[in-house]
Structure formats: structure tokens, C-alpha cells
Amino acid sequence: DWDALREGSHILISLAGSAGALSLQTMAEALNTAAHAQDGAAAHALVPGLVAELDALIALVRATPVPTGGPG
């Protein structure tokens, strides 16, 4: 479903950028381009790298301590 892939990759571009995951953001942009072109081979080729970058980001988030306390 090219529409869903375009929408999902667009969201991933924004989320990756917000998280500072620039490599993931770049890959998501490439996936979005492939989705717009309906290029299944290009989209498929990006999957392993995207999964690796997502796994790395998830591991980083899990390893980051939750702040406690704070002002006030």
C-alpha cells in the first residue's frame, strides 16, 4: 500500500529528526522517495538498514534513565 508507506515514512522522518537520529531520518526520506516513485525494489533494499537504525534508537531510549525530581 503505497499511500500507507508514504504516510508512515513521512511520520518517521519527523520522529527521527526530533530524536536527533539523522541516519534514520535520511533513510526514512529515501523510503518516502521510493514510496512516491512506487519503487518496490528500492523500498525493500532500505528495510535492513531502517530496522537496524530503529533498533539502535530503541536501545538508546531504553538505556536512557528517566529523570526524577526536578524544579519545584
C-alpha positions in Angstrom: 0.0 0.0 0.0 2.0 3.0 -1.3 -0.2 5.5 0.4 0.4 3.9 3.8 4.1 3.7 3.1 4.3 7.4 2.1 2.4 8.4 5.3 4.4 6.1 7.6 7.7 7.2 6.2 6.7 10.8 6.4 5.9 10.4 10.1 9.2 8.5 10.6 11.1 11.4 9.0 9.7 13.8 11.6 10.1 11.5 14.6 13.7 10.6 13.7 14.5 14.3 13.2 13.0 15.2 16.5 15.1 12.4 18.2 18.3 13.5 16.5 18.5 10.2 14.7 19.8 11.7 11.5 20.8 8.5 9.8 17.4 7.1 10.4 15.9 10.3 9.1 17.9 10.1 5.9 16.8 6.5 5.4 13.2 7.4 6.0 13.5 10.2 3.4 14.8 7.6 0.9 11.9 5.3 1.8 9.5 8.2 1.2 11.1 8.9 -2.1 10.8 5.2 -3.1 7.2 5.2 -2.0 6.4 8.2 -4.1 8.1 6.5 -7.1 6.3 3.2 -6.2 9.8 1.6 -6.4 9.4 -1.7 -4.5 13.0 -2.8 -5.1 14.4 0.5 -3.6 11.9 0.3 -0.7 12.8 -3.3 0.0 16.5 -2.6 -0.1 16.1 0.0 2.6 14.4 -2.3 5.1 17.5 -3.9 6.8 19.2 -0.5 7.4 15.9 1.0 8.7 15.4 -1.9 11.1 19.0 -1.6 12.4 18.7 2.2 12.9 15.3 1.7 14.6 16.7 -1.0 16.9 19.6 1.3 17.8 17.3 4.2 18.6 15.0 1.9 20.7 18.0 0.6 22.6 19.2 4.2 23.3 15.8 5.2 24.6 15.6 2.1 26.8 19.1 2.8 28.2 18.3 6.5 29.0 17.4 7.0 32.6 14.1 8.6 33.4 14.6 11.9 35.1 13.3 12.1 38.6 12.6 15.1 40.7 13.1 18.5 39.1 12.4 22.1 39.9 9.6 23.0 42.2 
